[in-house]
Each structure stands twice: as structure tokens, then as C-alpha cells.
């Protein structure tokens, strides 16, 4: 068999359909938000956070419902680009989903409810991350208002992460867009991004920078081997130290390798008072962090995809919205097309 016939042809997908140039590369769907007969209140996460972010941006006149990109749900064929069929089948058992999401009562519910009320929103956010990857290459930047499920690998979920959206977005880019062969993940969530690290353990095309609370979940020693630039923080790290390390190491990561795209996992669980993050960064520190990352990426003309990842306090929606507004006010994001499109 010749080498050409061995190349797997990409499957048909709605996630890579062309998006009108008039739309902002901000991806969202009302299907992101999770309502589950009150069970969502048993988890520390704000399951309506994504809609609140959009409402704040709408109130500030930055966007309207007609100027952003509507995310599409990732299909099973889309998911199988990374996930094993065995893993997808495991999600048809409510007990498995309860374990992944850390909501024990889900184990008692019929799986069709778990699928429609919980996994469909996460699949839609996953589709949004894949769509945002293509948009970032085309426009220079993109933001998925959801996504960032960095604890999930191709064959195992955990830490509320049921689908490996970051891995999927990168795999789609590598398989479908000519000239995209190097990616850098900058993970600034408070927790180690062990999912994509395991997925890309032996893939030299992917450079991982990860800065996280070394004492927090998941403490995955094996996955740490995949991190090219590892910055481990102590409990209670505050703005000055945190922001200095962000600037130093983002520049250093991009000096090490110039990628074709940056995937920026912008968790807000670094916020002071977050029950799971254990760090002490202020709201203004989070806004400045995102500004630093986008300033460096845009100054080097590297397309950047931002996903919002973790954040376990009600005020994080306002902070994320304020950060996006700040990026716009500084001219780091806009709806103008690049002078020289990447594809």
C-alpha cells in the first residue's frame, strides 16, 4: 500500500464551515449553560457563568447576539478525532459521568437526562473551541467564552472535564489547515493541565507552558514530563509575583519556539478566595494577566485562541467580561480582518 492511501481523510464536519467576516471571532451558544433541576447547585462551579459573560459584554455594547459566532455541538465523529470509542461509550453510564464531574447524585439519574442537560452543553463548548481554533488562524485571535477542559485525555475524563477540547482543537488544526504544524499551549489555570499533556506527551509539534498551584489537584507526576516550561506556584501567590512570572515565561516560551498558533487556557480560578485554586490574584491582576498574554502574542503576530477554563466564584463572569472589554479598549482584539490572512 502506498503512503498516499494510508493518509486518513478528514471526516465531514460542521465545525469548520466558513464564518461571515462581519462576525466577531467570539464563540458562544446559549446551550453552554447548564441547568439540571437544581443539581448544579451542588457543585462549586457557576453553571450559568458563560451566559453571564455574554450579558455583561452585551450590556457594555461590545457585542450583540447578531455579531458573535454561534457554537455548534461536537458530534461523535468530531470527538473520535481524539477520543477512543471505548471512552465515548463509558459516558453512556451515569455513574461514569458522576465520577468525572464530581457530582455523585448524577449516578442516580437516567443517562438520557445526563446527556441532554450536562454532556450536550460540554460538547457544545467543545465544538466552540474547535471552531475558535480555525477562527484564530483566520482572524489573528478568537475567544471561546467556554471550554478549557484541560484535565480530560483521549481515554479518560476527570476534574469536571468530560471532553478534551484543547487537544481536539489542535488536532483539527494540524489535520485540516495547511501550514499549521506547531502549537504552543499556555495554561494559566490554577491547576495543572494534565489532560492535553498526556495527549501530546510524545508530540514534538506541541510546546506546553503550564503555571499552576503545585499543591492543588491533580498532581499528575507522569503528565509533568510533557511540560516544556513548568512554573509551580505556592499557596497564596499574589499579583506582583504572579504577573512577573507570566510575562517572563510567556516571552520565554515563545522565544523557545515560534508556533503557528497559541492556545491560551485562561482560568480565573487563580482569583483570591477561590476554594479550589488556592492562589491570591486580584480581579485587576487577572485582567492584567490576559492583557500581558495578548500583548505578547499580538506583537509577534501569532494567532491566539483563548478559552475560559476554571473559575469557581460568582464574580468571575464579571472579571472575564471586563478582561475582554479591556483587550478591546487596548486594541488587542477587534473585528477587523488581518491584512494578510493566514489561510
N, C-alpha and C positions, 0 to 999 in steps of 0.2 A: 504494500500500500504506500503511495507516495505521500510526501509531507503535506501537500495541499489538502488531500482528502481527510487528513487527520485533524484539521483545524475545525473546532466546533463553531458552527454558525450561530450567532446570537439569536435568541428567540424573539418573536414579535412582542413588543411591549408598548403600553400607552404612556409609560413614564418618560419616554424620550421624544414625544411628539413636540413639534415646534411651538414655541410660545410667542404670542404677538409682542413686538418690540415696545408697544405702548405700556405694557405691564411692568411694574416694579419686580425685580427678582427677589421678592419676599413671598415665601410659600406658606400657606396655611389652609386649613379646612375646618369648618365647624365640627366635623367628625373627630377632630383631635381630642375634644373634651369628653371626659369620662363621667357618666352618671350611672350609678349602679344600685338603685334602690336604697341609697344611704350607706352602702358598704364602703364607698370610697372614703367616708369619714373615719374609717378605722385605720387608715394609713396616714402617715405624716405628710405625704405629698399633697399639694394643692392640685386636684384633678381638673380644675377649671382654669388653671393658670394661663394656658395658651390663648383662650378666648379673651381673657382679661388684658393680655398684652396687646392684642389687636384692638380692643376697645379703647385703650389708652392712646394708641397710635392714631386711631380714627378721631378721637376727641381733640387731639393736637393738630388735626388737619394734615397729617403727613401722608395718610393713605385714605382710600375709600374702598368699599367692597369690590368696586369695579376696576381697581388699579393694582391688585395683587394677584398672585398666581394661586389657583385652587389646587391643592394637593389631591392626587389620586391614590387610591389604596393599592399597595403592592399585592400582586397576585401570587398564587402558589408558584407559578413558573418563574416570576421575578425572584421570589425568596430562594428558590432552588439554585440560583446562581452561586449562593454561598452555603445555604443550609442543607443539611442532609435530609433525605426523605424521612428517615427514622426520627429525627428531631421534630420535624413538622407534624408527624403522626403523634408524637408524645403530647403535643399541645392540644390534642383532641381529648385529653384526660384532664378534668378539672383539678385533680389533685396535683398534677404536674405544674399547672399554671399557678395554683395557690402557693406552691413551693417557690417558684420563680419570683412572684410578686410580693411574697411575704404577707399575704392576706389569707390566713388559714380558713376562714369561712367560705372562700371560693370553692373549696374542695367539696362542699355540700350542695353546690348548685349544678343544675344541668349544663352540660358543656355548650349547648347552643346559646345559652344566655352569656356564658363566659366569652364565647367567640364574638357575639354581636355587641356586647356592652364594654368589653375590655380589650380583646385582641384586635378587633377591627380598628378602633382608634389608634392602637400602636402600629398596626400595619399601614394605616393611612399616613401616620407620621414617618414611617419608614419609606413609603413611596415619596413623601415630600423631600426627604434627604437625598434620595436618588435623583429626583427631578432637579433639586437645587445644585447638585454636582454639575450637571450639564449647563445650567444657567450661569454658574460661576465662571465656567470656561468662556461662555459666550459674552457675558457682561462685565467680567472682571471681579464680580462679587455676587454673593447670594446669601440669604438668610432663611433657614427653615426655622420658623417660630417654635417648632417642636423638635423631636429627635435627640440624638446623642446617647443612644443606648449602648454604652461602651463596656458593659460587663457581659454582653452576650457574644458567644462564638458561633461558629457554624453548626456545632452539635450540642450546645448547652447554653441555657439561659441562667440568669441569676441577678440579684440586686435590682429587681423590678424591670430588668431588660429581657424582653422576650424575643426580639429580632435584632440582628447585627446590622443596623442601618449604616454605620460608618464603613464597615467592611464592604457592604453591598454597594454603596455609592462609589467607592474606589474601584471595585471590580468592574462595575458598569463602565466607568470612565476608561479603564485600561482596555476593555474589550471592544468598546464602541466608538471611541473618539481617536482619530489618527493624531499622532504626535504627543499623546498623553501617556507617559511611561514612568513618571516619577511623582510620588505624592509624599507630602510631609503632614503628619498629624501633630497638631499642637493641642494637647489635652490639659486644660486648666481647671477642670472639675476638681473638687476637693478629694476625690477618690481615684485610686489607680485604675487606669483604663485597661483592665486585663483581657477583655474580650477580643478587641482588634489586635492586641499584642500577640495573643495566641494564634489568631488567624494569619498574621503576617510574620510569624516567627522566623521563617526561612526565606522571606521575600525581600530581596535587596532593593527592590523598587520603592519600598515604603520606609521612610525615616520617621521614627516616633520620638517626640519630646513629651514628657509627662511630668507635671509638677503637682504633687499631692501630699496630703497628710499621711506621713509614713506609719502612723499608729492606727489609722482607720481601716475599715473594710476596703478591699478584700484581702490585702496582704498576700498577694499571689507571687510567691518567690519564683516559680517557673516562668511566669509571664514577664517578669522584670528583665529576663535575658534579652527580650526583643526591644527594649527601650534603649535607643541610642544616646539620648540625653535625659538622664533621670535626676530630678530635683526633689528631694524628700524633705518635707517641712515638719516642724514640731507643732504640738498643740498651741493654739492661740496666736499663731503668726499674724502680725498686723500689717497695715498698709505700707509703711516705708520699706520694710524688708521685702515684703511680697512684691511690690511693684518694681523694685530694683532688680529682683531676680527675674521677673517676667521680661523686662527689657533686655537684660544681659543675655538671657538664654534663648529668647526668640531670635535675636540677632545672631547669636552663636549657631543656632540650629540652621538658619538659612545661609550662614557662611559655610557651614559644613557641606550642605547640599542645596543647590538651587532647584526646587521642584517645579513641576508643571502646574501644581495645584496645592493649596493648603486646606486641610480640613481642621477647623478650629472648634474644639469642644468647649463651649463657654459656660460651664456650670456656675450657678450662683450659690451653690452650697458652701462656698468659701465665706459667705456672709456671717458676720458676728452674730452669734446666737443660734446658728443652725444646729439642730440637735444631733445631726449625723456627720457634718463636715469637720467640726472641731477647730476651725480657724476663726480669725477675728478681723476680717477685712470689712471696711465700711461700705455703704452704698456708693459713696463717691469713689472709693477705691476700685470697685467693680467697674464702674463707668470708665475710669481712667485705664484700667487693665485692657478693656476692649478697644479703647482708643489707641493704646500702645500697639496692640497686635495689628489692627487695621492700618495704622500709620506705617508700620514697617513693611507689611505686605504690599500695600498700595505704592509705597515709594520704590519698591523693587519690581513693580508691575507683575506680581504673582497673583493669579486668581485665588480668591479665598471664599470658602464655604463655611458659614457659621451655623452651628446647631446649639440649642439652649440647654440641653442635658439636665443635671440635677439642680435642686434648689427647693428647700423644704419649709419655707416660711411664706405666709400670705403676702408679704411685702415684696417678694422677688419679682412679681409680674410688673409692678411699677418701676422697679430698678431696671429690668430688661428693656422696657419701653423707653425709659429715659436714656439708656445707653444707645439705643438705635437712633433716637432723636439727636443725641449728641454727635454720633457718627455722621448724620446727615448735615447738621449745622456746621460741622468742620469740613464738609465737602469730601469726606472719605467714602460716602455712598451717595449715589444719585441715580436717576433713571436714564441718564444719557448712555448711549452705546459707546464702547471703546472705539477710538479712531481706527484701530487695526484689529478687527475681530480675530479671536484665536482660532475659530473654525469657520 
